[in-house]
Amino acid sequence: MEKEDRSFTIESCSTRKTGGRFIADSPYTAALHAAAEVCHNVKKCKNFKLSIRETTRGSKGKVYDYLVSRVKINRSIELDGKKVHFKNRYQVVSDK
């Protein structure tokens, strides 16, 4: 049996960006996608709190809270003959 994709949205964020739709198989993966979206155009986006709500049809709408930190990395890989360079990585930890 395959895992079904679930949908999530940003309920609240300390950087004041809410909304969006993130499709993932777990809340953790959705939080990683949301963190990348929140920090895309923000220069000083180092540590923040993120709450995401499940919006899948038939779900209870549970809210998941996370602490997110952006970590600088210097990593390159070759993908389909092209060199891809990664500058940042996001660490997501559950905030209970």
Sequence and secondary structure as in RCSB ss.txt:
>XXXX:A:sequence
MEKEDRSFTIESCSTRKTGGRFIADSPYTAALHAAAEVCHNVKKCKNFKLSIRETTRGSKGKVYDYLVSRVKINR
SIELDGKKVHFKNRYQVVSDK
>XXXX:A:secstr
     EEEEEEEETT   EEEEEESSHHHHHHHHHHHHTTT TT  EEEEEEEE  TTS   EEEEEEEEEEEEE
EEEETTEEEEEEEEEEEEE  
